[in-house]
Structures are given as structure tokens and as C-alpha cells.
Amino acid sequence: MGKFGEELRHEGRLRSNRFRIDEILAGLDEEDRADLLSALKDEGITIAAIARVLRRHGHKISENAVRNYRELF
């Protein structure tokens, strides 16, 4: 991949919704991080529920951000 392609990939990562979830995960303690990752993997827990709980805990996050992260899992 050339420099242009590398820059595009890097820029895309910086603006991705996944970054928001990664930022939240980085700020959680081990137990909460494990719980959130488990919820993201569990198709029985809805995207809306995950977003609601995160917002209730003071995190600014959209359902789309959760959906996009889950799709990349």
C-alpha cells in the first residue's frame, strides 16, 4: 500500500465509531471492561441496551457506534 492509501486508512480509523468504544473500554476497570466486551459479543444483548447503559454511566455514545463496533468484532 502506498503513502496515500496508508493515510486514508489511518484517517478512517481516527474518525471511526469504533474509536469511541475503544476510548470507553480504555477508561473502564478490568471487570467493567470484561463485562462490556462480553455484552458486545452476546447477540442476546441488544445494541440499544448497551448504548443505554453506557449513556446511563455518563458515556456519550450512539447506537450506531455500538453497532459498528459489534460488526467489526
N, C-alpha and C positions, 0 to 999 in steps of 0.2 A: 504494500500500500504506500502511495506517495504521501508527501507532506500535506497536500490538500485534503486527501482522504482521512489522514490521521487527525487533522484539525477538525474536520467535520464530525468525526466520531467523538472526539473529546468534547466539542461544543454541545453535541447532542446529549452526552451524559450529564453535562453540567445543568442542562435545562430539563432533564427528565423528572417525572414524578417519582420515580424510584428513589431519587436522591432524598426526597422528603422523608420517606420511610427509613432510609439508611440513617438519616440525621436523628430521627426519633429513636431508632434502635441504639445508636451510639450513646444517647443520653440516659438510657434505662439501666437499672441494675441487672445483674445476671438472671435473676429469677423472672423479672418482668420481660426481659429480652427473650428468654426462652418461651415464656407464655405467648408473647406476640408472634414469634416465629411459628410456634405450634398452631396458633389460630390462623395464620396466613396459609399454612399448609392444609388445614382442615376445611374441606369443601362444605362441611356441615355448618360452619360458622359463616354467616353472610358478610359480604363486603360492607354492607350498610351497618351491620352491628359492630364490626371492627372500627369503622370510621367514627361511629357514635361514641364508643368507649374511649377512643383516643381523644376525641374532642372534649369529652367529659373530664378527661385528665389534663386538659389545658393545651393540647396539641392542635395546631391549625392544620387540618388535613381534609381532603375531599375524598369522596367515594372513588372517584376516578383515579386518584393517586394510589389508593389501596388496590384497585382492580389492576392497574398497570403493573404494580409490583408483583401481585399474585400471578399474573400471566407470564412473568419472566422467571418465576420460581421453578 
